[in-house]
């Protein structure tokens, strides 16, 4: 769930505990011995080990460093600090003598990814655990910065309870490099006060993209002072905006393929890509879209919370976090009776083709960095973060759908907001697609944003010209030989 509030006030705290650097062999043995003997009387330890003359200080405690976005992932920076503070307390209680060093990184999500990359430049600043979105797993795995987790997750109950598509979103080159804490799913929210005036049914369910455009046209006629249709695009929103905007539509198109795993090439022209470009072009040319100052704003994914509350948007493509914004945990703004005013619909496929609905999803995930000084201790930290209570807090404070099947039906999650929102957005995970894990996906995403943005800013742009924007940018970045056209 994106959040950009209070970025200008955010400051990274100075580390109070320096990281411990030691040879893996010696430090690992000492720490293992230290944990094995904790709780045993000191005279007994000395007698058993013959170390009566050795200094106890030779056993050095370990520090696990955890990096996270202060301003983006959680609904509020205070919630991010609270959640990781709780994890730190649990970890240090479970491992007396060891510490967890928290590394909050301020800024937008793309700022966070840039700063995270810089942290990896030095062993003194390299984190052991990172929390980020699955759309960047390939970028860090391809740079050889992450540890494969296949052996670690094999016996984890929460991993076995994670659906296969969500598991797969953390894979790169056949190996698991991240585990999901929750996912964002996407659907349509519509204002019944506006759709009723437009003659649409109370529980409107569009069957194609033309139905959506027709609904927006009807709202424009009967409520000329509102924005009939809200769907984001634009490079200012970064990689996250691809999933919530152009990539979201592409996932419901006639051909949603972005990367062809058989040819290992990037798709830059297809029926699906052309359908998406045409949707933006049509909506823009008929003045159905919200102002570009909103749909192209870096904070574009959060605008619907206030605008729907104020009856300013008719039909909105948005994520599961918006209804949670209205709930008691986030309250931005507080809205108790939204269930009677706001309707929900799945996103239909472009022409109503099977399976009838489609969408994208992205996950909040954890990764372990390559060669941590104490892999078992780092994994223990991840296990704590994946505990039921902590994941339910993630669902409430990050505003995501739980990644595990059992938590999607847990009463604590379902009670975060009333029907239909929690259950409806959770059920979308069965028909949603993740973005490719390849390291070049952010490049492709930026190119697609450029193409759809051109359709909005200059609706006279032809579909062929839009396709050429995508192809040309990708050709300069990854090479023409790595591109292909699909039907």
HUGIPE-V242141 format. One record per backbone hydrogen bond with DSSP energy under -1.0 kcal/mol. CO is the residue of the C=O (numbers start at 1). NH is the residue of the N-H. Records with the same first field share a line. If there is no record, write none. Layout:
# HUGIPE-V242141
CO->NH  NH
This chain:
# HUGIPE-V242141
4->7
7->10
23->27
24->28
25->29
26->30
27->31
28->32
29->33
30->34
31->35
32->36
33->37
37->40
41->45
42->46
43->47
44->48
45->49
46->50
51->54
55->58
56->59
62->99
64->101
65->128  129
66->103
67->131
68->105
76->80
77->81
78->82
79->83
80->84
81->85
82->86
83->87
84->88
85->89
86->90
87->91
88->92
89->93
90->94
91->95
95->98
99->64
101->66
103->68
105->70
108->112
109->113
110->114
111->115
112->116
113->117
114->118
115->119
116->120
118->121
119->122
122->125  126
128->369
129->67
130->367
132->365
133->136
134->137
136->140
137->141
138->142
140->145
141->144
145->370
149->153
153->156
156->160
157->161
159->162
161->405
163->167
164->168
165->169
167->170
168->171
170->177
172->175
175->172
176->149
179->366
182->364
183->401
184->362
185->320
187->318
188->345
189->316
190->343
191->195
192->196
194->198
195->200
196->199
201->204
208->212
209->213
210->214
211->215
212->216
213->217
214->218
215->219
216->220
217->221
218->222
219->223
223->226
227->314
228->315
229->290
230->317
234->237
235->238
239->242
240->244
242->247
245->249
246->250
247->251
249->252
250->253
252->350
258->267
260->264
265->260
266->484
269->486
270->274
271->275
272->276
273->277
274->278
275->279
276->280
277->281
278->282
279->283
280->284
281->285
282->286
283->288
284->287
288->229
291->294  295
292->296
294->297
295->233
297->300
299->302
302->305
303->307
304->308
305->309
306->310
307->312
308->311
312->227
314->191
315->230
316->189
318->187
319->322
321->325
324->327
325->332
326->335
327->331
337->340
338->342
341->192
343->190
345->188
347->358
350->209
353->356
356->349
359->433
362->184
363->134
364->181  182
365->132
366->179
367->130
368->147
374->378
375->379
376->380
377->381
378->382
379->383
380->384
381->385
382->386
384->387
387->391
388->392
389->393
390->394
391->395
392->396
393->397
394->398
397->75
401->183
404->408
410->414
411->415
413->416
420->424
421->425
422->426
423->427
426->429
427->430
428->431
433->361
438->441
440->444
441->445
442->446
443->447
444->448
445->449
446->450
447->451
448->452
449->453
450->454
451->455
452->456
453->457
454->458
458->461
462->466
463->467
464->468
465->469
466->470
467->471
468->472
469->473
470->474
471->475
472->476
473->477
474->478
479->482
480->483
482->266
484->268
